[in-house]
Amino acid sequence: MYKQIAANKRNTVFIMIMFVILIGIIGGLFAWGFNNYWVEIYVLVIALAYAIIQYFAASSLAVAMTGAKQIEKKDNPKLYNAVENLSLSAGLPMPKVYIIDDPAPNAFATGRDPKHAVVAATTGLLDIMDKSELEAVMAHELSHVKNYDIRVSMITFGLVCVVGFISDLGLRMLWLGDDDDRSPVGTIVIVITSLFAPLAASLAQLAVSREREYLADASAAHLTRYPEGMISALKKLEEHGRPMRRQNAATEALYINGPLKKGAISRLFSTHPPIEKRIERLENAKKSF
């Protein structure tokens, strides 16, 4: 399991570096295409400013978009006690606990660091999970907190948005700007970059999210010392999984199970690996927990 965790962390660092390089390449291509090398500076400044805003605002925005409501222990002792006990075991500060009124079984974690973390579960999840399964799901979410996946997810999401915004801005500048000093080749480069850069960024986000889910599954099994609980919870998520009422692609990567409507295209670009593959990995790694 430790080899898997180390490999996942290395992969994530590599992908994050590639994100930075991608933004730099976009800026460089736009600067060359517009024949104005100040464009590179503008792109980098916009990316930095957006990333800072995203870093501090994303957690509150995610909670608002999901419709989650904060609870205290008296509101749902079963969920609150599970999070509290697991937080103590993991050596984490107690996160804020939320419940989402939705029959689709799901859960998520967000926040910029363990001191500002949020974990949430849907009413549908609470209805179908027994004690060990609920603990496994919450351990999965707290593993995202402990492994700083919540920070990685926020930064990745912010960078994807930056790439999309810059690409859209490039196309608008192309159509509205003065093209007297711009070559046809430069125009083609701008169009191609604007169209394909968001796709490359989205694929990088998928790679980060999928690796993080595998890592959180393994970390949860290690935290609870009971991999069967995580395996059983995943089987129930696969059996009872359904789209959530408040669907939003921006928050998809936060959840333990994809909250969007399933289809051939959505499965291809899902931020989550197939549940059967997650179960297979846990089954193969049982002896290491």
N, C-alpha and C positions, 0 to 999 in steps of 0.2 A: 504493500500500500504506500509506503514512504517513497518508493521509487516513482510510483504513479503521481503522487503529490508534487514531488520535485520536478518531474517532467512537465506536468501541467503548468506549474509556475514559470518554468523556462519558456514554454510555448507562449504564455500570455505576455511575458516581457518582450519576446520577439515580435509578437503581433502589435503591441503598443508602439514599439519603435518603428514598425512599418507604417503605422498610422501617421506618425510625425513626419516620416519621409514622404508619405503620400501627399500630405498637405503642402510640404515644401516643393514637391514636384509640380503640383497643381499651380502653386504660385509662380514657379519658374516658367511653366508653359504659358500661363496667362500673360506674364510679363513679356515673354518673347512674342506671343501672338499679337498683343496690343502695341508692341514696340515701345513699351514704357516700363522700365525696370523698377519704378516705384510701386508697381502693382504687387510685386513680391513682398514688399514691406507691408502694404495694406492687408494682404491675405494673412500674413503671420500675426499682425496686430489684432485683426478681427478674430482669428482662431484663439488667440490667448485670452482676449476679453470675454468671448463666449464661454470658453472653458471655465473661467473663474466664476462667472455668473451661474453656470450649470452646476458647479461644484457645491455651491452654497444653497441653491434653490431647488435642486432636483428632488430631494427627499420629500419636502412639503408638497411639491407639485404631484409627485407620484401618489401620495396618500389621497390628495384631493381628487385625482383622476379615477382612482379605484373606488371612491365612496366609502373608504374604511373609517370606522369610528373607534376612538380610543376607549379602552375599558380598564377597570380596576379589578382587584382580586374578587370582590364580592359579585361582580357582574358575570364572571365565568371562571370559577375556581379551577375547573379541570384544565383549561388552556393556560391560565395565569400560572398555576403551580408547576405545570410542565416546563414553561419557559423559565421560571424562577430557579427551579432545581437544576436544569441543564446549564443555565448561566453560571451558577455556582460551580458546577463540575468543570465547566470549560474555562473558569477564571475570567469571565466577562462581566462588565457592568450590566445591570438589569436593563434591557431595552424597553421602550414603550411597546405596549401590546394593543393590537387593533383586531377588530372583527369586521368582516365584510358580509353584508346580508346578501348572499347569493347561493343558490342550491348547487352550483358547480363546485366540486371539491378542489380546493387549491390553497396555496399559501405563498407569501413572499417576504423578503427582507430588503430593507433599503437604509440609506444613511451614509454619511461621508466617513464615519469611523465608528468603532465600538461604543464610544461615549455618546454618540448621537444616532444610535441605531433604532430601527423600528422593525417589528415582526408582526405579521398579520395572517389570519386564517379565515377562510370563508365558513359560513354556517353549514354549507354542504360538506366540508371536510370534517367538521366537528361531529356531524350526524353519523358518518360511516366509519370513522377510525376508532379502534379500541385504544386503551391506554398506551401500550407499547408502540403502536403504529403512530399515534399522535406525537409521542415523544420522539420517534424517529424523524417525523416531518419537521418538528421544531428544531431538532438537532441539525437537520439539513440546513435550515434557515440560519441558525446560529453559527454553523460552519461557514456560511457565506460571510457572516459578520467577522468571525475570528480570522478567516483567511484573507480579509479585506477585499473579498469579491464585490461587496457592495460599492466600494470606492472604484474598483476597476470598471464595474458595470456603468456607474454614473459617468466616469470619464470617457468610456468608450461610446456611450450614448451621446454625450456632448460632442465628441469628435465626429461622429457620423452626421449629426445635425449641422456641424460646421461645414463639413464637406458638401452636404446638400445645399446649404445656404450659399456658399461661395460659388458652387457650380451654377446655381440659378442666377446669381448676381452676374456671373461671367456672360451668360447668354443674354441677359437684359442689356448689359453694357455693349455687347456685340451688335444688337439690333438698334440700339438708341444712339450709339457713339458715332464719331466721325471716322470713316474707314479710308480716308485719303492716304494715310501713311501705313495702312495695314495691307500686307500681301495676301493673296488668295490662300496661300499655304498657311499663313498665320490664322486666318479665319477658320480653316478646316481643323487646325489643331485645337482651337478654342472650343469648337462645337464637339469634337470627339472627346476632349477632356471633360467637358461639362456633362456629357451624356453617360460616360463610363466611370467617372470618378465615384459617384454615389453608389454604383453597383459594387465597385471594389471595396468601398468602405463598409457596405452592408455585409458583404461576405466575410470581411475581417471581424465584424461584430458577431456574426454567427459562430466563427471559430472560437472567439473568446468565450462566448456564452456556453457553448457545448462543452468545452473543456472544463469550465467552472462547475457545470452540473455533475459531471463525473467525479470531480474532486470533492464536491459537497456531499455526494452520496457516500463516498468512501470515508470522509471525515465524520459523518453522522454515525456510521456503523462503528467507527472507532470510539467515538464519544460515548455512545450508549453501551458499547461492548456487546451489542446484540444485533448482528447484521440481519437476522431473520425479521426483525421489526421493520427495517428499511425496505427489505425485499417485499414483505407483505403489504406495506403501505404503497409501494410502487404498483403492485399488482391491482390494488383497489383503485388507484388513480387511473390505471389503464382501463379497468372494467367500468368504472363509473364516470370517467372523464367526459366533460361536455363543455361547450363554449360558455364563457361567462356573459352575464347580461351587459356589463359595461366593458366592451372590448376596445382595446387601444393598442396598436402595434408598438407605440412608444414604450409601453410598460411590459410588453410580452416577456422580455428577458428576465424580469424580476421574479417570475413565478416558478414554482417547483414543477409545474406542468403547463404546457402551452395553453393559454386561455382563449385563443382565437379559433374560429371555425376551421375544421380540418378539410383539406382538399389537396390535390396533387401538387399544385404550385406552393400552397402554404406549407406543406410538409417539406418541400425542397428547400425553402428559405426559412424554416423554423429555427428559432434560437435554441431549441431543445433537441437533444439526440432522442431517437426512439426509445420508449420506456423498456422495450424488450432488450435492447442493448445495454441499458443501465443495469437491469436485473442480471444480465449475463455477466457483466463485469463484477458485480457484487458476489455472485455465486462462485466465480473463479477465484476471488480474493478472500473467501471466507476464512481460510486457515490463518491468514495474516492478521486478523483482528484479535 
